[in-house]
Amino acid sequence: MKKDINFLPVEGVQIAIARKETLLGGYDWQVYLINQNDVPIKTVFVTSKGYGQKNAEEQKTSTLRHFFVEVLPGAHEIVESIMPDVFHLNNEYWVSYFIGEQIFDKKFIFVPDSIVDKNLVTVPALGLEGILHT
């Protein structure tokens, strides 16, 4: 049962939403999983969904599931592309993974309108501008 599993705090794993400039002067946005630990993380599951309101009407996106066998120390993986059309929603990324035999689990939530130019920082692991959630 879930109550019998010892979940330790997640450290060294981050989610970033970062942008790359396109040849036409616009931006492509992608969601990245970053492993800042000194050890690989394995059997990595990321579930993503968006939810919230617009003009007093409930909105939600499809739930997507992603799997990575292993993310090496200091490495990153692209989880998915994301469109600016959903930045007004809560964008949730639920990450579960193993280090050795220990399971780790955390929800990273980018709240509505947090993905805006004034919040952009350089994400060192990516060499890109983005919003970093730790």
N, C-alpha and C positions, 0 to 999 in steps of 0.2 A: 504494500500500500504506500501511497505517496507520503503519508505522515511518518513512515518508517525510514524514509530516505534522508540521509544527512546532507543537506545542501549547504556548501560553504559559500562565502561571498565571492562574487565574480571580480577578479582583478586582472588587469592586463588585456582585456578584450574590449574592443570599442566598435561602435558603428558610426560611420561617417556618411553624410550625403554631400557629395562633391561634384563640381562641374568642370567640364573641359570645353574650351572654346572650339567651335566648329569652323570650317573653312569659310562659311558664310557670315561669320561674326556673331552668331548666336551661341547657345550653350547646350550641351548634352549633360544631363544630370544622372548620376549613378549612385547606388547605395553600396558601400564597401564594409566588409567585416575585416577588422584588423587584429592580428594577434601580436601583442607587445610582450608576451611571456617569453621566457628562456627555453620553454619546452613546447613541442607541438600540441595542438588541440585536435582531438579526433572525434569521429562520428558526430559531426557538427550539423545540427538542424536549425534552420532559420525559418520562422513563420512570419509572413508580413501581411498587414492589412491596414486599411485606412477607414476612419469613421469620424462622424461629426455632423455638423449642420451647415447649411447655406440657405440664406433667406428663410429661416425658421423651418426648413425642411430637412429631415434626416437624410444623410448620405452615407454610403459605405462602398468600399471597393471589394473586389474579390479577395479571398484569402489565398495567398500563394505559399507554397512550401519549397524550400531549397535544401539541398544536402551536399556536404563536402566531406570526403573521406578523412582528409587531414589538412590543417593549415599550419605550416611550419613556423617556427619562431621568427618574429620580425616580418612575417609575410602578411599579405592581404588577399582577399578574394572579392570579386564583384558579385554582389548578391543579385541585383536587378537594376534595370533602368527605372527612373521615376520621372514623371511629367510634372511640371510646375502647376498643372491643373488640380493637383491634389494637395498642394502645400497648405491649403486652408483647413485641411483635416488633421486629426491626430494620426500620425503615421507610426505604427507600432511594429517593432521587430523583436520577436521572442526568440532568443538564442539559447540553445542547449548543446552541451558538448562534454567530452570526457578528457580529463588529464589522468592518465593511468586508469585506475578503476573508479575514480571519483567523478561523479556527475556534477556539472555546474549548469545554472539556469538563471536567465535574467531577461526582463522586458526592457527594451529601450524605446521610449516614446518621444517623438518629436511633436510637440504640441502645436496647435494651429498657428500659422503665420510665424513660426520660429525660423523657417527656412527663407530668410530674406537677406538682402545685400548687407545690411548693417551688422548682421551676426556672422558674416563670413570671416574665417580665419584661415591661415595656412595650415594644412594638415601635413605635418612633417613626413609621416609614413607614406604619403601619397604624392607629395610635391604638388598638390592641388589646393585651390580654395574650396572651402566647404564648411559644413556645420558638423562639429565633432561631439558625439555623445559618449561619455565614459561611464 
